[in-house]
Amino acid sequence: MTTSTPTTTGVSTEPAAVRAMPTTGALFSHLSHVLCLITGFPYLAWIPALCIKVSAKDEHTRSHATTALNFVLTQLMVWLAGFAAWLALTVLSAGTADWAVVAVLVTAGVAALAYLALGAAYSIAGMVKAGRLEPFRYPKYLAFPIVK
């Protein structure tokens, strides 16, 4: 980014588009997912991303909010499907002491934690890109293109 040099009239020579480019909304659209994970409400992370997308006035913020919204909705679908599968397996295996069932449940738990960590890492990468005014896209396996 260029540095602003005041002229004799006291007006900046920096273009107005560069001077007025807000990054707060774009940053928070990615940060909201991490904050919701930390606070224990990951199923609410789509609300800030949707509000930012609807109220964004510039293309940079709208693009990052749309990307974050697709990511959060994909995460929500994956977590709900995983929870339903875990619940079904737990209910169906009630009363049995089969080690295979325990191994599947433990493996699913470790995979869920790895998916959570991967999602948080990509959210942080999205925040960094948003702060630098660069475009960012999550990998297709983390964010299905649901919202355009």
Helices and strands as residue ranges (DSSP letters): H 16-19, H 24-39, G 42-44, H 46-55, H 59-92, H 99-131
